[in-house]
Structures are given as C-alpha cells and as structure tokens.
Amino acid sequence: MKWEEIYDKFIKYFVERGHKEVPSSSIIPVGDPTLLFTSAGMVQFKRVFAGLEKRGYSRAVTIQKCFRMTDIDKIGETLRHHTFFLMMGNFSFGDYFKREAIEWGWDCLTNYYGIDERKLLVTVYKDDEEAYKLWSEHMGLSSQRIYKLGEKDNFWGPAGDTGACGPSSEIYYDLGEEYGCGKRDCKPGCDCDRFFEVWNLVFPQYNKTETGELKPLPKPGIDTGMGFERLAMILQGTFDPYTTDMFRPIIESLSHLTGIDYTNENIKTVRVIIDHIRALTFALSEGIMPSNEGRGYVMRRLIRRAMLRGRMAGVEKPFLNQLIPSVVGIYGGRYPELKSAEESIINIVKGEEEMFNQTLSTGLERFERIVEEAKRENRDCLSGEEAFQLYDTYGFPIEMTVDIAATYRYSVDVEGFKREMEKQRQRSRVGLGLQHRGTIMDTMMNFKGYECYRSQGRVLGVIIGDEEVEKAREGNRAGIIVSPTPFYPGGGGQVNDTGSISKGKSILRVEECQIREDGNILHIGEVLRGDFKVGDEVVGEIDVDKRRETERHHTATHLLHYALRQVFGEEVKQSGSYVNSERLRFDYTIGRQPTREELLEVEQLVNEKILSDDEVSYSFKLLKEAHKEGVIALFEDKYGEVVRVLSIGDYSKELCGGTHVRRTGEIGSFYILSDSAVSAGVRRIEAVCGLSAVRYSKEVEEVVRKASMFLNTTPDGVVDRIKVLKDEVKRLERRLSALTSRLGMDLISEIESSKKEIKGVIFYGVALDDLDDNALRNLIDRFKDRYSNKAMVIALVSTVDNRVKIFIGCTREAIGRGLKAGDIARVGAEVCGGGGGGRDDFAQAGGKDTSKVDDAIERIRAFIGEKVTYDITD
C-alpha cells in the first residue's frame, strides 16, 4: 500500500465517522511562545481543548507535519525516531470519549488496514480502570495482551508548558523476538525495537495551568497520534521505515550521488542524512532560514550533522542540496509548497554547505590534532574543554564529536562539555552573550546608519569566542563593540550591514552584526590587518551599494503590503519577511490562492506608487499613540515603549526600525517572481526591485530572444510556435507509446527464454541493460501477476551509469517456500560489491562491479537451490 493510499484511507475512515478534515498547520506554532516547533497533531487545537476557542466542528481528523529535536541523538540508532514526521490523528472536543476512540482505533488498524490483530498489544495508565475494562470486556482482549504502565509511559502532558493533558492507551505492534533485547521481562514500553508503538490514544481530561495545577476540562476530549512512517513500515512489510516508499527514493539518490549504500556499516549514516534532508526540505519550505539562533540554528545544525556524516563516509563535496529533488518527488504532489520552493531550498542548502565545508575541513584537522595530543598524554578520553572548542569554533554538536571520537576509539567527557556550556550561559547572563533579547529600538541611540554610511566611534569591548579579551590581532575572528556605528545589526526581516572597521592601517572585515543586551552593536568578522583594543578610535564604513539595494527591497515590502491589502482586503496581514540586497520575501495571510490576474494587479499597484515618487519619512512615537493612529504592527513582535513609525505618502504607516529609501522613486521597478503556499492560510511572495529588477528583465529578454532564435520565429511569435511544437510532442508520444509496447513484448520474450525450474520454483534471471527503475518494476509486477498461484522468483539485473541495479520479485507461493526477495537481493549485490534489501515480495539492491552481472545471476540461482530444502515435484 503506497503512502499516498495510506494517507487517503485514514482521512476517509474518520470523515465517514463525522470528523472534519482539518489541514496540517505550519511547523511554526502560531501564537504559541511555549513551543519552538509544532511537535504533535494536537498543537493547533490546544486552545480548543482548554475551552478558550470554539470551532464549527466537534470532531476532527488531521495528518500533521511535526518537527522534534528532543531525541536527535537517537536518529539512526532506532526505528522509532525522526526529526520530521507526519502524525495521523483523530480528535474529539467534548463529543465522544474513550469507548469510541478505542473501538475506532482497533477497527481502523485491523479491519480497515488489515493488520493481523494477533500482532497487536495495548497499554493503559495503571489507574485507568475504565480504559482497561473497555479493552478487556468491550473489545474482548485477554489480560495477557493488556499492560498497565505508569505515568512516564501512559499519562501525557501538554504540548508545551500548558494545555490539555490526561491518561492514554497505546496500541503496539510486535515485530518479533529478533528485534528484541532478549530480556525475559521485555514488554511494551521497553526501549528495544521489538514492541513498536503504533497509535497513542490520549484522553485529555485536565488543563495544566501556568502554575502547574491540573484543572478538569469543561468537557473531556480525545487526542490521538499515530506515526505515519510507522504505519507505512508495517503495511509495506519492510519492518524498517527507511525502506518504505516515504524514504527509499532518497536512499537511491544518495547511493547514486555518493556511492553510500544502505548496508550494515552505513545504516546510521544513511538514516541520519535522509532524515535530516527530509526535515530540512519541509522546514525551509516554510521559510525557516538557517541562522545562529532559534529555529534557524536548528536548520544549520541539521545541515552540519548531515554534512559531517557524509564527510566521515568519504564525501568531500557538497551533496545534500542534490538530494532535495528526490524529497520533492516523493511529497510534492501532496505538499505543493515543496515544489514551488524547491529551487530556493536547493540554493539555501547549497550555500550553507559551501560555507561550512571549509570550516568542516579545518575542524576535522583540529580534531586530529586533539587526538594526537591525547595520544601523547596517554589519554583515552577527550576533555570537555576540547569538545566545547569544537562546538564553539567549528560548529560540531557534542554528539558529532562523540561519534567521530568513537571511530578513533576514544570517549568524550560529555559532563565536562556540559559544564563548559553552562559557563557560556553564565557569561551570557552577565552581558558577554551575543543573543539579542531587547528590541531594535533599544539600540538606536548607538546607531547612526539612518543618516550616514560612515561614522567615527570608539571600541567599547573586544570578544573572541565568548571571552572578553584585551586585544584582537591579525587573523583572529573577533567581535568588536563600537559606539556609535553606521552598521545596521539586522532586524525586522532586514539583513545586517557588512563593511569594514579601520584604525589607521588596521582593518576588520565586518561580516555580521548583532545587538547585545546592553543595546550596543557587536561587529563580527576577521581582523585582516593590525589589531583592535578597547578605547581605540575607529571608523566604521558599510558596503554602500549593498545597503542601498537592501533599502530598495525593504521599502518595497511596505508598498507590497499596502497593495495586497488594497486588492484582497484589510484582513490580509504580514506574517514574516526577509530582505537583502538581491530580493525580498514577504509572507502574508490569505484564505485562498490568488489568481495570476490578481498578482499582476498587485504588481501594477506597487509600480504605480514607485512612479509617483512619494516621500518616505519616519517619526518616533509612544507605542500607545501609534496604536490609536491605526499604525500597522506585527503584534507578535516585541516593541518598546517608544517606536519608529515609517510613513509612505499618506497611505502606508507601519512600525519599522529598518533602513529605507528617501522617496519611492529610488526603488526603480518591481517584479513578482513567485507566489507560493507556505502553510495553511499563509502564502509567500518573492520579488525583486532596483538593480535586481533590471537584471531580471534583461534575463527574461535574453531568454525570449534565444527562444525565438531556436524556434526560428520572432519574439512575439514564441508562444504560437510552442503551441505547435506541443501538439507535435503529443503526436510523437503516442507513437513512442506504441513502439514501447512492442519493445515490451520483445523484453518479455527475452525474459521467458531464461526460464528455469529449481526444486519446483520457477526462476527467471536475466540482464537487461539501460532500463530505468520503473520499467524494471513493471516487468516484475507483470510476471508476479502471471504466476500469482505458483512459486516464482524473478531477478532482473540492469547496468546504468556504470552501476549495477538488481530487482527481485517473489510470489506469495515462493515466500511460502522460504524465499524472501530481500535476502535474494543482498546475495546478488554482494557479488557486485554492493548491498540492499526490501520486502519479502519485492526488493532491490545495487553494486559497483558491472563485470559481475552474470555471476550475480548465477549466485542468485544457486542461493534459491540452497534455500529451498525440498522439491514439490518429488
């Protein structure tokens, strides 16, 4: 059962039982400061369960996009953990309760999806006698299949610090003793993989307040959560979620790109890489950009963890970005926002890879020096200080350091590392930290960039790493606190300025700026020449061209916001933005997809305001006065008592601390490049203006010119010519289809000629060059259908791009004779220097040695003879 079918069947089951299908909410929790990410299906219903919000329905069904980092160190180690996953769930808001939840959960798994109920067991909270009786008396389960567990396993707290909570009942699938830990008391709730939690039925009866008090809910409800990947694993018979169709194409792409196959020695490496690239693709499609804090830091950490895994397996060039199309290929049909953001995601990941690649090489060199020092000192453990240096300077999370150290047969003082981390946090509390906790307005007294691009200032502090030092010298990467400064530190969606700070012949190249808690601005970069110390008089000078282009794009976002509200109504709200010197990104709330005509109207309105050359001005006001005047604000943002109001003409007033052009005419022109869905009710516009708009128009003009030249027509005749060619392509496709059918008959004849019988098992084994995966699968399915009532094994081997691909199919009768496609595929792949596996009825594998194709087929034939212990013809 393919994953899309599993998806549709789940929704259909509960819709038929009166549930409202509710789309997945964003990975970014809306209006919930207690959560960094949406971690469960019930997050979007927290206020409903707490009785603070009412919906037009009392039953709901969702398949929610979820993101968790709590068990990141377990990714790849177990079958149960993923960074990103889909959570299937049905919900009741004061409607039905435990009886219906238990009935439907069991019926859905056993009767609807066809899972063997003999493989299922359940758990209940130790004090929940009602749930126990429903399972034992109402559902008829024996006491040996119902386990009472404690609060840790079967009492669920809220998603976040506050919200609905209550006892739960969980349905487990028994994978078999071979997946267990071997302990006599192994049972559901054990940390091993044998008893696999499939579905958690939570019975919210209480609301946990900010004080920790549990108050009974006005009406108890139902909150269930089932891991989609886990269900797919069971229904597809792989007993490994990473070999389901939700991951398999990504593994194939990884193998093709890097030669890293999904074999025993590479299992954790492959799992970590494909888990992280799937999580990144979904998160980046929602605009979570890599950065050094918050959600952005999580993105950067995932990229670096996956890169390090690849480097440890011998891959030195960026490769993660090339896996993204395979993720989009799997999920893009169901989640169109992935397709619309694909190019942007690829560029973001590629840029992060290139940026970190040199740091990674330097970090690994430093790691080797640390190991050498440990050898000289006769130590078998790396210190917490050494591990912290790798984390702080080179971005190595502690679990990476532990993993690398293990390959050298060294341990790591993790507790010592934690102590160093705590020291860093303590330093941050006393003012040496870099993270901004105030507002942009807190630092305006030190910022001169509204009026000038160059200014004199004094060095107030020098920081290297997290230590305040006396002096930064040539070659140091340092942070210098300068006041006043023309450098914009970043905020309100606008990137920070870059440039230089100089003192005579001493130069610091400024790459990043951050606001400190005391309101001063920290300028971070490399000292190219000379040195800097506290008290130095310095000159700060920003990259003027970059700032001007950034200002054009920033002011354009305000015009875009105005235009969207004019075209779609004042219910449109800004939900985020990102502005640099090359382009702008603007997220806005809207309940539907805009038409092409409406977007052209928005674009036209922005350009009209640019041409009107209206004045852009700002003023400082008390926040309460700005509210009275109807000034637009992002109220989830943090504002101080005094705010900066940006006014454009007499039609746009918004709170904004960023930098802007003086008149709208300076923007030049404005083009919308794309409009795409970010999440339910939120869309994203990407656009260009200024010199980027000039370049864009020239690029479009050049594309049309080349197209007209290639099509042998004039520029205004390109569209008509394409229509003619499109009709011709359709005609040729019909002809190709007919030829392919004839070719298929020839291939079938070739396969038929290889037929052998081995102890009553029909065997086909043949090499077919240059066939793609779909063609090989279709041929295997055809033969399996033909011999559905007989024991038959078919092995098709293809060589493509100097790699061997082995596809194995087994009928049900062959499986009954002890033959499994996964075992057969591995045997053949070993001959060709590779590996693989899959289900009992279908599997695929790969190898590198194309000269061993015939040997692989012969080995498969021999293996079948060895495996089948009796001949049914005897």
PEGIWO-V535170 format. One record per pair of residues at least 6 apart in sequence whose C-alpha atoms are under 6 Angstrom apart, sorted by the first residue. I is the first residue (numbers start at 0). J is the second residue. D is the distance in Angstrom with one decimal. If there is no record, write none. Layout:
i:I j:J d:D
i:I j:J d:D
//
This chain:
i:18 j:58 d:4.6
i:18 j:59 d:4.6
i:18 j:60 d:5.9
i:19 j:59 d:4.5
i:20 j:59 d:5.9
i:20 j:60 d:5.0
i:21 j:61 d:5.4
i:23 j:63 d:4.5
i:24 j:679 d:5.8
i:25 j:678 d:5.1
i:26 j:36 d:5.7
i:26 j:37 d:4.9
i:27 j:36 d:5.2
i:27 j:37 d:5.9
i:28 j:36 d:5.9
i:28 j:37 d:5.3
i:33 j:159 d:5.3
i:34 j:159 d:5.7
i:36 j:66 d:5.9
i:37 j:65 d:5.5
i:37 j:66 d:6.0
i:38 j:65 d:4.9
i:38 j:66 d:5.2
i:38 j:67 d:5.7
i:39 j:65 d:5.8
i:40 j:63 d:5.2
i:46 j:52 d:5.4
i:47 j:53 d:5.9
i:48 j:163 d:5.9
i:57 j:91 d:5.9
i:57 j:92 d:5.0
i:58 j:90 d:5.6
i:58 j:91 d:4.7
i:59 j:89 d:5.7
i:59 j:90 d:5.0
i:60 j:88 d:5.7
i:60 j:89 d:4.4
i:61 j:87 d:6.0
i:61 j:88 d:5.5
i:62 j:86 d:5.4
i:62 j:87 d:4.4
i:63 j:85 d:5.5
i:63 j:86 d:5.1
i:64 j:85 d:4.9
i:65 j:83 d:5.7
i:65 j:84 d:5.4
i:65 j:85 d:5.9
i:66 j:82 d:5.7
i:66 j:83 d:4.5
i:67 j:82 d:5.2
i:68 j:82 d:6.0
i:74 j:80 d:5.6
i:75 j:267 d:4.5
i:75 j:270 d:5.0
i:75 j:271 d:5.5
i:83 j:278 d:4.8
i:85 j:227 d:5.4
i:86 j:224 d:5.8
i:86 j:225 d:5.5
i:86 j:226 d:5.0
i:86 j:227 d:5.8
i:87 j:224 d:5.5
i:87 j:225 d:4.9
i:88 j:223 d:4.9
i:88 j:224 d:4.7
i:89 j:223 d:5.6
i:90 j:221 d:5.0
i:90 j:222 d:4.9
i:91 j:220 d:5.0
i:91 j:221 d:4.7
i:92 j:220 d:5.0
i:93 j:218 d:4.6
i:93 j:219 d:5.4
i:93 j:220 d:5.0
i:96 j:220 d:5.9
i:108 j:114 d:5.8
i:109 j:116 d:5.8
i:118 j:172 d:5.6
i:118 j:173 d:5.3
i:119 j:171 d:5.5
i:119 j:172 d:4.7
i:120 j:144 d:5.1
i:120 j:170 d:5.9
i:120 j:171 d:5.1
i:121 j:145 d:5.1
i:121 j:169 d:5.5
i:121 j:170 d:4.5
i:121 j:171 d:5.8
i:122 j:145 d:5.5
i:122 j:146 d:4.6
i:122 j:147 d:5.7
i:122 j:168 d:5.4
i:122 j:169 d:5.2
i:123 j:147 d:5.1
i:123 j:168 d:4.4
i:124 j:147 d:5.7
i:124 j:148 d:5.4
i:124 j:149 d:5.9
i:124 j:153 d:4.8
i:124 j:166 d:5.9
i:125 j:147 d:4.6
i:125 j:148 d:5.2
i:125 j:149 d:5.6
i:134 j:140 d:5.9
i:153 j:166 d:5.8
i:153 j:167 d:5.0
i:154 j:165 d:5.7
i:154 j:166 d:4.2
i:154 j:167 d:5.6
i:155 j:164 d:5.6
i:155 j:165 d:5.5
i:155 j:166 d:6.0
i:156 j:164 d:4.8
i:157 j:163 d:5.3
i:157 j:164 d:5.1
i:161 j:207 d:5.1
i:161 j:208 d:5.5
i:161 j:209 d:6.0
i:162 j:206 d:5.1
i:162 j:207 d:5.1
i:163 j:203 d:5.7
i:163 j:205 d:5.6
i:163 j:206 d:4.4
i:164 j:203 d:4.7
i:164 j:205 d:5.4
i:165 j:202 d:5.4
i:165 j:203 d:4.4
i:165 j:204 d:5.3
i:166 j:202 d:5.6
i:167 j:200 d:5.4
i:167 j:201 d:4.1
i:167 j:202 d:5.6
i:168 j:200 d:5.1
i:169 j:198 d:5.7
i:169 j:199 d:4.4
i:169 j:200 d:5.9
i:170 j:197 d:5.7
i:170 j:198 d:5.2
i:171 j:194 d:5.9
i:171 j:195 d:5.2
i:171 j:196 d:4.3
i:171 j:197 d:5.4
i:172 j:194 d:5.6
i:172 j:195 d:5.0
i:173 j:193 d:5.8
i:173 j:194 d:4.7
i:174 j:193 d:5.1
i:175 j:193 d:5.9
i:178 j:192 d:5.6
i:178 j:193 d:4.6
i:179 j:191 d:5.7
i:179 j:192 d:5.9
i:179 j:193 d:4.5
i:180 j:191 d:5.7
i:187 j:194 d:5.3
i:197 j:225 d:5.8
i:198 j:224 d:5.8
i:198 j:225 d:4.3
i:199 j:223 d:5.5
i:199 j:224 d:5.2
i:200 j:223 d:4.4
i:201 j:222 d:5.1
i:201 j:223 d:5.5
i:202 j:221 d:5.0
i:203 j:219 d:5.8
i:203 j:220 d:5.3
i:204 j:215 d:5.8
i:204 j:216 d:5.5
i:204 j:219 d:4.7
i:205 j:213 d:5.6
i:205 j:214 d:5.2
i:205 j:215 d:4.3
i:205 j:216 d:4.9
i:206 j:213 d:5.5
i:206 j:214 d:5.1
i:206 j:216 d:5.8
i:207 j:213 d:4.7
i:228 j:240 d:5.8
i:232 j:238 d:5.4
i:232 j:239 d:5.8
i:232 j:240 d:4.8
i:236 j:838 d:5.8
i:237 j:838 d:5.0
i:249 j:325 d:5.4
i:254 j:260 d:5.1
i:262 j:834 d:5.7
i:268 j:308 d:5.7
i:272 j:305 d:4.9
i:275 j:301 d:5.9
i:284 j:337 d:5.8
i:284 j:340 d:5.7
i:285 j:677 d:4.9
i:287 j:295 d:6.0
i:288 j:295 d:5.3
i:289 j:295 d:4.1
i:289 j:296 d:6.0
i:289 j:298 d:5.1
i:289 j:299 d:5.0
i:290 j:296 d:5.0
i:317 j:352 d:5.7
i:320 j:345 d:5.0
i:320 j:348 d:5.5
i:320 j:349 d:5.4
i:327 j:337 d:5.9
i:331 j:337 d:5.5
i:331 j:338 d:5.5
i:336 j:676 d:5.1
i:336 j:677 d:6.0
i:339 j:675 d:5.9
i:362 j:393 d:5.5
i:379 j:409 d:5.2
i:380 j:409 d:5.5
i:380 j:410 d:4.6
i:380 j:411 d:5.2
i:381 j:411 d:4.7
i:382 j:412 d:5.2
i:383 j:412 d:5.0
i:383 j:415 d:4.0
i:383 j:416 d:3.9
i:387 j:416 d:5.7
i:389 j:395 d:5.5
i:390 j:396 d:5.5
i:401 j:411 d:6.0
i:433 j:515 d:5.6
i:435 j:514 d:5.3
i:435 j:515 d:5.3
i:435 j:516 d:5.6
i:436 j:516 d:6.0
i:438 j:638 d:6.0
i:441 j:518 d:5.4
i:442 j:518 d:4.3
i:445 j:482 d:5.5
i:445 j:483 d:4.5
i:446 j:483 d:5.8
i:446 j:484 d:5.3
i:446 j:485 d:5.8
i:447 j:484 d:5.6
i:447 j:485 d:4.7
i:448 j:485 d:3.9
i:452 j:485 d:5.6
i:452 j:541 d:5.8
i:453 j:485 d:5.9
i:453 j:539 d:5.6
i:453 j:540 d:4.4
i:454 j:538 d:5.8
i:454 j:539 d:5.5
i:455 j:537 d:5.8
i:455 j:538 d:4.5
i:456 j:481 d:6.0
i:456 j:482 d:5.1
i:456 j:483 d:5.1
i:456 j:536 d:5.9
i:456 j:537 d:5.5
i:457 j:481 d:5.5
i:457 j:482 d:5.6
i:457 j:534 d:6.0
i:457 j:535 d:5.7
i:457 j:536 d:4.7
i:457 j:537 d:5.9
i:458 j:480 d:5.7
i:458 j:481 d:4.6
i:458 j:533 d:5.0
i:458 j:534 d:5.2
i:458 j:535 d:5.3
i:459 j:480 d:5.3
i:459 j:481 d:5.8
i:459 j:533 d:5.4
i:460 j:479 d:5.9
i:460 j:480 d:5.0
i:460 j:533 d:5.4
i:461 j:467 d:5.8
i:461 j:468 d:5.7
i:461 j:478 d:5.8
i:461 j:479 d:4.7
i:462 j:468 d:5.7
i:462 j:477 d:5.8
i:462 j:478 d:4.9
i:463 j:477 d:4.8
i:469 j:532 d:6.0
i:470 j:531 d:5.6
i:470 j:532 d:4.5
i:471 j:530 d:5.4
i:471 j:531 d:5.3
i:472 j:530 d:4.4
i:473 j:526 d:4.9
i:473 j:527 d:5.6
i:473 j:528 d:5.0
i:473 j:529 d:5.4
i:473 j:530 d:6.0
i:474 j:526 d:5.5
i:475 j:525 d:5.8
i:475 j:526 d:5.6
i:476 j:524 d:5.5
i:476 j:525 d:4.4
i:477 j:523 d:5.7
i:477 j:524 d:5.8
i:478 j:521 d:5.8
i:478 j:522 d:5.3
i:478 j:523 d:4.2
i:479 j:521 d:5.5
i:479 j:522 d:5.1
i:480 j:520 d:5.8
i:480 j:521 d:4.5
i:486 j:496 d:5.4
i:487 j:495 d:5.4
i:487 j:496 d:5.3
i:488 j:495 d:4.7
i:488 j:512 d:4.6
i:488 j:513 d:5.1
i:489 j:495 d:4.0
i:492 j:576 d:5.1
i:492 j:577 d:4.4
i:492 j:578 d:5.7
i:493 j:577 d:5.9
i:493 j:578 d:4.7
i:494 j:579 d:5.7
i:495 j:512 d:5.9
i:497 j:509 d:5.3
i:497 j:510 d:5.2
i:497 j:541 d:5.7
i:497 j:542 d:5.8
i:498 j:509 d:5.1
i:498 j:540 d:5.8
i:498 j:541 d:4.1
i:498 j:542 d:4.8
i:499 j:507 d:5.6
i:499 j:508 d:4.6
i:499 j:509 d:5.2
i:499 j:539 d:6.0
i:499 j:540 d:5.5
i:500 j:506 d:5.8
i:500 j:507 d:5.2
i:500 j:538 d:5.6
i:500 j:539 d:4.4
i:501 j:537 d:5.6
i:501 j:538 d:5.3
i:502 j:537 d:4.9
i:505 j:528 d:4.9
i:505 j:529 d:4.2
i:505 j:530 d:5.9
i:506 j:526 d:6.0
i:506 j:527 d:5.6
i:506 j:528 d:5.3
i:507 j:525 d:5.7
i:507 j:526 d:4.3
i:507 j:527 d:5.7
i:508 j:524 d:5.4
i:508 j:525 d:5.6
i:509 j:523 d:5.6
i:509 j:524 d:4.7
i:510 j:523 d:6.0
i:510 j:524 d:5.1
i:511 j:523 d:5.1
i:512 j:521 d:5.5
i:512 j:522 d:4.7
i:512 j:523 d:6.0
i:513 j:520 d:5.7
i:513 j:521 d:5.2
i:514 j:520 d:4.7
i:545 j:580 d:5.5
i:548 j:580 d:4.7
i:549 j:579 d:4.9
i:549 j:580 d:4.0
i:550 j:658 d:5.7
i:550 j:659 d:4.5
i:550 j:660 d:5.6
i:551 j:666 d:4.9
i:552 j:583 d:5.9
i:553 j:578 d:5.9
i:554 j:659 d:5.5
i:558 j:605 d:5.8
i:562 j:601 d:5.4
i:564 j:571 d:5.7
i:571 j:588 d:5.3
i:571 j:589 d:5.9
i:572 j:587 d:5.5
i:572 j:588 d:5.3
i:573 j:586 d:5.9
i:573 j:587 d:4.5
i:574 j:586 d:5.2
i:574 j:587 d:5.1
i:575 j:586 d:5.0
i:576 j:584 d:5.4
i:576 j:585 d:4.5
i:576 j:586 d:5.9
i:577 j:583 d:5.8
i:577 j:584 d:5.0
i:581 j:691 d:5.9
i:582 j:686 d:5.9
i:582 j:687 d:4.7
i:583 j:685 d:5.7
i:583 j:686 d:5.4
i:584 j:684 d:5.8
i:584 j:685 d:4.5
i:585 j:683 d:5.5
i:585 j:684 d:5.2
i:586 j:682 d:5.6
i:586 j:683 d:4.3
i:587 j:681 d:5.6
i:587 j:682 d:5.5
i:588 j:680 d:5.6
i:588 j:681 d:4.5
i:589 j:680 d:5.3
i:589 j:681 d:6.0
i:590 j:680 d:5.1
i:609 j:663 d:4.8
i:609 j:664 d:4.9
i:610 j:664 d:5.6
i:612 j:662 d:5.6
i:612 j:663 d:4.8
i:612 j:664 d:4.2
i:613 j:648 d:5.3
i:613 j:662 d:5.5
i:613 j:663 d:5.4
i:614 j:647 d:5.9
i:614 j:648 d:5.6
i:614 j:662 d:4.6
i:615 j:646 d:5.8
i:615 j:647 d:4.6
i:615 j:661 d:5.1
i:615 j:662 d:5.1
i:616 j:645 d:5.9
i:616 j:646 d:5.3
i:617 j:644 d:5.4
i:617 j:645 d:4.4
i:617 j:646 d:5.9
i:618 j:643 d:5.7
i:618 j:644 d:5.3
i:619 j:642 d:5.6
i:619 j:643 d:4.5
i:620 j:641 d:5.6
i:620 j:642 d:5.5
i:621 j:640 d:5.8
i:621 j:641 d:4.6
i:622 j:640 d:5.5
i:622 j:641 d:5.6
i:622 j:642 d:5.7
i:630 j:652 d:5.3
i:630 j:653 d:5.2
i:631 j:653 d:4.5
i:632 j:653 d:6.0
i:632 j:654 d:5.5
i:643 j:654 d:5.7
i:643 j:655 d:5.9
i:643 j:656 d:6.0
i:644 j:653 d:5.7
i:644 j:654 d:4.6
i:645 j:652 d:5.6
i:645 j:653 d:5.4
i:646 j:652 d:4.6
i:666 j:689 d:5.3
i:667 j:689 d:5.0
i:668 j:688 d:5.3
i:669 j:687 d:5.8
i:669 j:688 d:4.5
i:670 j:686 d:5.5
i:670 j:687 d:5.5
i:671 j:686 d:4.3
i:672 j:685 d:5.5
i:672 j:686 d:5.0
i:673 j:684 d:5.7
i:673 j:685 d:5.3
i:674 j:683 d:5.5
i:674 j:684 d:4.5
i:675 j:682 d:5.5
i:675 j:683 d:5.3
i:676 j:682 d:4.4
i:707 j:713 d:5.4
i:707 j:714 d:5.2
i:707 j:717 d:5.7
i:753 j:763 d:5.6
i:754 j:762 d:5.8
i:754 j:763 d:4.9
i:755 j:761 d:5.9
i:755 j:762 d:5.1
i:756 j:762 d:5.8
i:758 j:870 d:4.2
i:759 j:870 d:5.6
i:759 j:871 d:5.4
i:759 j:872 d:5.9
i:760 j:790 d:5.1
i:760 j:791 d:5.5
i:761 j:791 d:4.5
i:762 j:791 d:5.8
i:762 j:792 d:5.0
i:762 j:793 d:5.8
i:763 j:793 d:4.6
i:764 j:793 d:6.0
i:764 j:794 d:4.7
i:764 j:795 d:6.0
i:764 j:856 d:6.0
i:765 j:795 d:5.4
i:766 j:795 d:5.9
i:766 j:796 d:4.6
i:766 j:797 d:5.7
i:767 j:797 d:5.0
i:768 j:797 d:4.8
i:768 j:798 d:5.3
i:769 j:798 d:6.0
i:769 j:799 d:5.2
i:779 j:808 d:6.0
i:783 j:810 d:5.8
i:787 j:810 d:6.0
i:789 j:812 d:5.6
i:790 j:812 d:4.5
i:790 j:813 d:4.1
i:791 j:809 d:6.0
i:791 j:810 d:5.6
i:791 j:813 d:5.6
i:792 j:808 d:5.7
i:792 j:809 d:4.7
i:793 j:807 d:5.8
i:793 j:808 d:5.2
i:794 j:806 d:5.8
i:794 j:807 d:4.7
i:795 j:805 d:5.9
i:795 j:806 d:5.3
i:796 j:804 d:5.7
i:796 j:805 d:4.6
i:797 j:803 d:5.9
i:797 j:804 d:5.2
i:802 j:847 d:5.0
i:803 j:845 d:5.3
i:803 j:846 d:4.9
i:803 j:847 d:5.9
i:803 j:849 d:5.8
i:804 j:844 d:6.0
i:804 j:845 d:4.6
i:805 j:843 d:5.4
i:805 j:844 d:5.1
i:805 j:845 d:5.9
i:806 j:842 d:6.0
i:806 j:843 d:4.5
i:807 j:820 d:5.6
i:807 j:841 d:5.7
i:807 j:842 d:5.3
i:808 j:820 d:6.0
i:808 j:840 d:5.6
i:808 j:841 d:4.7
i:809 j:820 d:5.9
i:809 j:840 d:4.6
i:819 j:839 d:4.5
i:820 j:839 d:4.8
i:820 j:840 d:5.5
i:820 j:841 d:5.3
i:820 j:842 d:5.3
i:821 j:836 d:4.3
i:821 j:837 d:4.6
i:821 j:838 d:5.7
i:821 j:839 d:5.8
i:821 j:842 d:5.1
i:824 j:836 d:5.9
i:824 j:843 d:5.9
i:824 j:844 d:5.6
i:825 j:834 d:5.4
i:825 j:835 d:5.5
i:825 j:836 d:5.9
i:827 j:855 d:4.7
i:827 j:859 d:5.7
i:828 j:834 d:5.0
i:828 j:844 d:5.9
i:828 j:845 d:5.7
i:828 j:846 d:5.6
i:830 j:855 d:5.5
i:831 j:846 d:4.8
i:831 j:847 d:5.9
i:831 j:848 d:4.8
i:831 j:851 d:5.6
i:832 j:846 d:5.2
i:832 j:847 d:5.8
i:833 j:845 d:5.5
i:833 j:846 d:3.9
i:834 j:844 d:5.5
i:834 j:845 d:5.7
i:835 j:844 d:4.0
i:836 j:842 d:5.4
i:836 j:843 d:5.7
i:836 j:844 d:5.9
//
